[in-house]
Amino acid sequence: DLHSFPTRRSSDLYSYPSLKLLFKGDMKEQGRMLMMMIAGAVRGLSNPPALIPVLKDLGARHVGYGVRDHHYDTVGNALIWTLQAGLGQEFTDAVCEAWVEAYKLLAGVMQQGAREAQMPKAA
C-alpha cells in the first residue's frame, strides 16, 4: 500500500544521523510530502520542459533546509527499499532499474538547481 510507505520509510530516514536534523515536524507529514513530490515528478517526466524548472526550484529550496548531495543518495536508497518492501515480487529487476533511473534523473536536476542557487549572482 503506497499510503503506508511514507510512515514506514520516513521513520527510517529520520534514524540516519546525516538526515535526522533535516526533517522538521511530523514525520508522517514529511513522508507524505516526499511521496507526493516523487509521484508528481514521475508524472511530469512526460513533459520535461515544464518539470525541469520545478525540480531546479525544489533543489534550490532544499539548500536552505541543509540538504547536500550525499543526502540525495540516502533518500534514493530509502525510496528503492520502500518500493521493494511494498511491492514484493512485483518489484522486478526492470521495475527497480526504471525507478533508479527516474530517481537519478529527478535528483540530478534538483542538485543542479541547488548548485545554481549557490552561485554568486552577477551584479
NUVEXTOR-590635 format. One record per residue: residue in three letters; x, z, y of N, C-alpha, C in turn. Coordinates in Angstrom, 2 decimals, decimal comma, padded with zeros to 5 digits. Each point is the difference from the previous one (the first is absolute). Layout:
<sites>
(site "ala" (X Z Y) (X Z Y) (X Z Y))
...
</sites>
This chain:
<sites>
(site "asp" (000,85 000,00 -001,19) (-000,85 000,00 001,19) (000,89 000,00 001,24))
(site "leu" (-000,14 -001,03 000,82) (000,83 -000,13 001,20) (-000,18 001,17 000,95))
(site "his" (-001,19 000,61 000,04) (-000,24 001,08 000,94) (000,77 001,27 -000,36))
(site "ser" (000,40 000,14 -001,24) (000,77 001,19 -000,38) (001,50 -000,21 000,21))
(site "phe" (000,44 -001,25 000,18) (001,43 -000,26 000,19) (000,60 000,74 001,18))
(site "pro" (-000,60 -000,08 001,19) (000,65 000,61 001,15) (000,24 001,49 -000,17))
(site "thr" (-000,96 000,72 -000,52) (000,15 001,44 -000,14) (001,11 000,33 -000,98))
(site "arg" (-000,02 -000,64 -001,16) (001,02 000,29 -001,00) (001,38 -000,36 000,52))
(site "arg" (000,15 -001,19 000,50) (001,33 -000,47 000,34) (000,49 000,55 001,32))
(site "ser" (-000,89 000,22 000,96) (000,44 000,54 001,28) (000,56 001,40 -000,18))
(site "ser" (-000,59 000,78 -000,90) (000,55 001,33 -000,22) (001,39 -000,11 -000,61))
(site "asp" (000,23 -001,03 -000,83) (001,35 -000,22 -000,52) (000,94 -000,44 001,11))
(site "leu" (-000,46 -000,88 000,89) (000,82 -000,43 001,12) (000,39 001,19 000,86))
(site "tyr" (-000,94 000,90 000,21) (000,24 001,17 000,83) (001,09 000,89 -000,59))
(site "ser" (000,22 -000,08 -001,30) (001,02 000,83 -000,64) (001,41 -000,56 000,18))
(site "tyr" (000,14 -001,27 000,41) (001,32 -000,55 000,26) (000,56 000,63 001,26))
(site "pro" (001,17 000,64 -000,07) (000,56 000,64 001,19) (000,16 -000,97 001,18))
(site "ser" (000,38 -001,25 -000,28) (000,23 -000,94 001,09) (-001,29 -000,46 000,66))
(site "leu" (-001,13 000,21 -000,67) (-001,29 -000,44 000,55) (-000,87 001,15 000,47))
(site "lys" (000,29 001,19 -000,46) (-000,89 001,14 000,23) (-000,33 000,18 001,48))
(site "leu" (000,97 -000,12 000,87) (-000,23 000,22 001,42) (-000,72 -001,16 000,68))
(site "leu" (-000,06 -001,15 -000,67) (-000,65 -001,17 000,60) (-001,52 000,07 -000,10))
(site "phe" (-000,50 000,72 -000,98) (-001,44 000,06 -000,22) (-000,56 001,23 000,69))
(site "lys" (-000,83 -000,25 000,99) (-000,61 001,09 000,76) (-001,49 000,06 -000,33))
(site "gly" (-000,52 001,19 -000,08) (-001,44 000,15 -000,19) (-000,44 -000,09 -001,45))
(site "asp" (-001,24 -000,37 -000,18) (-000,66 -000,04 -001,30) (000,60 -001,11 -000,87))
(site "met" (000,58 000,37 -001,12) (000,64 -000,97 -000,88) (-001,01 -000,96 -000,62))
(site "lys" (-001,19 000,46 -000,25) (-001,02 -000,90 -000,54) (-000,31 -001,11 001,01))
(site "glu" (-000,10 000,39 001,26) (-000,25 -000,98 001,06) (001,19 -000,94 000,16))
(site "gln" (001,21 000,53 -000,09) (001,20 -000,84 000,08) (000,00 -001,03 -001,12))
(site "gly" (-000,32 000,44 -001,19) (-000,06 -000,91 -001,15) (-001,07 -001,06 000,17))
(site "arg" (-001,14 000,40 000,52) (-001,09 -000,95 000,25) (000,43 -001,05 001,02))
(site "met" (000,66 000,44 001,05) (000,46 -000,94 001,03) (001,06 -000,94 -000,56))
(site "leu" (000,90 000,51 -000,82) (001,02 -000,84 -000,61) (-000,63 -001,08 -000,87))
(site "met" (-000,93 000,39 -000,84) (-000,65 -000,97 -000,88) (-000,82 -001,02 000,79))
(site "met" (-000,65 000,44 001,08) (-000,75 -000,93 000,84) (000,94 -001,01 000,66))
(site "met" (001,15 000,48 000,47) (000,96 -000,88 000,65) (000,53 -001,03 -001,00))
(site "ile" (000,34 000,45 -001,19) (000,54 -000,92 -001,01) (-001,07 -001,01 -000,41))
(site "ala" (-001,22 000,45 -000,21) (-001,08 -000,92 -000,38) (-000,25 -001,03 001,08))
(site "gly" (-000,02 000,43 001,26) (-000,20 -000,93 001,11) (001,13 -000,99 000,12))
(site "ala" (001,21 000,47 -000,19) (001,17 -000,88 000,09) (-000,01 -001,03 -001,13))
(site "val" (-000,36 000,43 -001,20) (-000,05 -000,94 -001,12) (-001,07 -001,06 000,26))
(site "arg" (-001,15 000,43 000,53) (-001,05 -000,99 000,35) (000,52 -000,97 001,06))
(site "gly" (000,83 000,50 000,91) (000,53 -000,82 001,08) (001,09 -000,97 -000,41))
(site "leu" (000,48 000,11 -001,24) (001,05 -000,91 -000,46) (-000,44 -001,46 000,05))
(site "ser" (-001,30 -000,24 -000,01) (-000,50 -001,37 000,06) (000,06 -000,56 001,43))
(site "asn" (000,31 000,85 000,98) (000,09 -000,44 001,39) (001,23 000,63 000,67))
(site "pro" (001,21 -000,43 -000,41) (001,23 000,61 000,53) (000,11 000,00 001,53))
(site "pro" (-000,41 -001,06 000,71) (000,15 000,05 001,46) (-000,77 001,16 000,65))
(site "ala" (-001,11 000,40 -000,59) (-000,76 001,14 000,53) (000,57 001,32 -000,50))
(site "leu" (000,53 000,01 -001,21) (000,47 001,24 -000,61) (001,35 000,46 000,55))
(site "ile" (000,90 -000,92 000,25) (001,37 000,35 000,40) (000,04 000,89 001,24))
(site "pro" (-000,68 -000,34 001,09) (000,07 000,89 001,17) (-000,59 001,39 -000,26))
(site "val" (-001,03 000,07 -000,83) (-000,60 001,30 -000,34) (001,01 000,85 -000,76))
(site "leu" (000,68 -000,60 -000,98) (001,00 000,75 -000,77) (001,19 000,39 000,85))
(site "lys" (000,45 -000,88 000,88) (001,12 000,34 000,89) (-000,37 001,18 000,89))
(site "asp" (-001,22 -000,02 000,54) (-000,46 001,11 000,84) (-000,07 001,29 -000,80))
(site "leu" (-000,48 -000,09 -001,22) (-000,08 001,17 -000,87) (001,40 000,56 -000,26))
(site "gly" (000,95 -000,89 -000,27) (001,38 000,44 -000,21) (000,57 000,66 001,23))
(site "ala" (-000,29 -000,56 001,18) (000,48 000,59 001,25) (-000,58 001,39 000,21))
(site "arg" (-001,29 000,17 -000,30) (-000,63 001,32 000,14) (000,61 001,01 -000,97))
(site "his" (000,37 -000,45 -001,19) (000,57 000,91 -000,99) (001,38 000,52 000,41))
(site "val" (000,68 -000,70 000,88) (001,27 000,51 000,53) (-000,26 001,35 000,67))
(site "gly" (-001,08 000,08 000,75) (-000,36 001,24 000,68) (-000,35 001,13 -000,95))
(site "tyr" (-000,36 -000,33 -001,22) (-000,30 001,02 -001,00) (001,25 000,46 -000,73))
(site "gly" (001,14 -000,65 000,31) (001,25 000,37 -000,67) (000,29 -000,80 -001,25))
(site "val" (-000,77 -001,05 -000,26) (000,20 -000,81 -001,20) (001,28 -000,82 000,13))
(site "arg" (000,79 000,01 -001,07) (001,25 -000,77 -000,07) (-000,10 -000,96 -001,19))
(site "asp" (000,93 -000,95 -000,06) (-000,04 -001,03 -001,04) (-000,12 000,58 -001,41))
(site "his" (000,75 001,05 -000,31) (-000,04 000,53 -001,37) (-001,36 000,59 -000,36))
(site "his" (-000,80 000,38 000,98) (-001,33 000,52 -000,29) (-000,92 -001,09 -000,58))
(site "tyr" (000,22 -001,25 000,42) (-000,82 -001,09 -000,53) (000,21 -000,16 -001,50))
(site "asp" (001,23 000,19 -000,47) (000,27 -000,09 -001,44) (-000,74 001,10 -000,76))
(site "thr" (000,05 001,20 000,54) (-000,67 001,13 -000,66) (-001,50 -000,24 -000,09))
(site "val" (-000,60 -000,45 001,10) (-001,44 -000,27 000,01) (-000,33 -001,16 -000,94))
(site "gly" (000,84 -001,03 -000,02) (-000,22 -001,14 -000,90) (000,03 000,43 -001,45))
(site "asn" (000,97 000,83 -000,35) (000,08 000,50 -001,38) (-001,23 000,82 -000,35))
(site "ala" (-000,46 000,82 000,95) (-001,19 000,82 -000,24) (-001,23 -000,89 -000,18))
(site "leu" (-000,10 -001,06 000,80) (-001,13 -000,92 -000,13) (-000,02 -000,64 -001,38))
(site "ile" (001,14 -000,49 -000,44) (000,07 -000,65 -001,31) (-000,34 001,00 -001,11))
(site "trp" (000,54 001,20 000,09) (-000,30 001,03 -000,99) (-001,50 000,29 -000,03))
(site "thr" (-000,60 000,09 001,19) (-001,43 000,29 000,09) (-000,83 -001,10 -000,63))
(site "leu" (000,35 -001,24 000,31) (-000,72 -001,12 -000,58) (000,15 -000,02 -001,52))
(site "gln" (001,21 000,25 -000,47) (000,24 000,02 -001,44) (-000,82 001,10 -000,67))
(site "ala" (000,01 001,18 000,60) (-000,75 001,13 -000,58) (-001,50 -000,27 000,03))
(site "gly" (-000,47 -000,61 001,05) (-001,43 -000,22 000,15) (-000,52 -001,17 -000,80))
(site "leu" (000,79 -001,04 -000,13) (-000,47 -001,20 -000,70) (000,33 000,01 -001,49))
(site "gly" (000,92 000,83 -000,40) (000,34 000,10 -001,42) (000,45 -001,33 -000,58))
(site "gln" (-000,62 -000,42 -001,10) (000,40 -001,23 -000,67) (-000,26 -001,25 000,83))
(site "glu" (-000,87 000,10 000,99) (-000,25 -001,14 000,87) (001,15 -000,25 000,98))
(site "phe" (000,90 000,96 000,09) (001,17 -000,14 000,87) (001,09 -000,72 -000,79))
(site "thr" (-000,15 -001,31 -000,09) (000,93 -000,84 -000,76) (001,26 -000,25 000,80))
(site "asp" (000,99 -000,61 -000,64) (001,23 -000,36 000,70) (-000,29 -000,93 001,17))
(site "ala" (-000,93 -000,92 -000,20) (-000,35 -000,95 001,08) (-000,67 000,73 001,17))
(site "val" (-000,88 000,94 -000,29) (-000,65 000,78 001,05) (001,04 000,82 000,75))
(site "cys" (000,89 000,62 -000,75) (001,06 000,80 000,61) (000,86 -000,87 000,93))
(site "glu" (000,41 -001,13 -000,50) (000,85 -000,89 000,80) (-000,73 -000,45 001,27))
(site "ala" (-001,27 -000,31 -000,10) (-000,77 -000,43 001,17) (-000,09 001,11 001,04))
(site "trp" (-000,26 001,23 -000,45) (-000,08 001,13 000,93) (001,35 000,31 000,63))
(site "val" (001,06 -000,06 -000,80) (001,34 000,25 000,54) (000,32 -001,02 001,08))
(site "glu" (-000,26 -001,27 -000,27) (000,29 -001,04 000,98) (-000,86 000,15 001,24))
(site "ala" (-001,28 000,31 -000,17) (-000,88 000,19 001,15) (000,47 001,17 000,84))
(site "tyr" (000,34 001,12 -000,64) (000,45 001,17 000,75) (001,32 -000,29 000,72))
(site "lys" (000,93 -000,67 -000,67) (001,28 -000,33 000,64) (-000,23 -000,85 001,24))
(site "leu" (-000,92 -000,95 -000,08) (-000,31 -000,84 001,16) (-000,59 000,83 001,13))
(site "leu" (-001,00 000,80 -000,31) (-000,65 000,82 001,02) (000,97 001,00 000,62))
(site "ala" (000,77 000,68 -000,84) (000,95 000,98 000,51) (001,10 -000,67 000,82))
(site "gly" (000,43 -001,17 -000,43) (001,04 -000,72 000,73) (-000,44 -000,37 001,41))
(site "val" (-001,23 -000,45 000,15) (-000,51 -000,35 001,33) (-000,15 001,27 000,85))
(site "met" (-000,47 001,08 -000,61) (-000,10 001,27 000,75) (001,38 000,46 000,44))
(site "gln" (001,00 -000,12 -000,86) (001,36 000,40 000,35) (000,55 -000,87 001,14))
(site "gln" (-000,33 -001,27 -000,03) (000,41 -000,89 001,08) (-000,62 000,48 001,32))
(site "gly" (-001,27 000,34 -000,03) (-000,67 000,53 001,20) (000,65 001,28 000,47))
(site "ala" (000,41 000,85 -000,93) (000,67 001,25 000,36) (001,34 -000,29 000,69))
(site "arg" (000,75 -000,94 -000,55) (001,31 -000,35 000,61) (-000,21 -000,58 001,39))
(site "glu" (-000,98 -000,87 000,15) (-000,26 -000,61 001,30) (-000,43 001,05 001,03))
(site "ala" (-000,74 001,00 -000,44) (-000,46 001,06 000,91) (001,16 000,87 000,48))
(site "gln" (001,07 000,05 -000,78) (001,15 000,83 000,37) (001,05 -000,76 000,81))
(site "met" (-000,19 -001,29 000,16) (000,95 -000,80 000,78) (-000,17 000,31 001,48))
(site "pro" (001,10 000,03 000,73) (-000,12 000,21 001,45) (-000,80 -001,14 000,62))
(site "lys" (-000,86 000,35 000,92) (-000,82 -001,00 000,68) (000,80 -000,63 001,13))
(site "ala" (-000,17 -001,32 000,15) (000,69 -000,70 001,10) (-000,66 000,40 001,32))
(site "ala" (000,83 000,15 001,00) (-000,51 000,43 001,32) (-000,67 -001,12 000,74))
</sites>
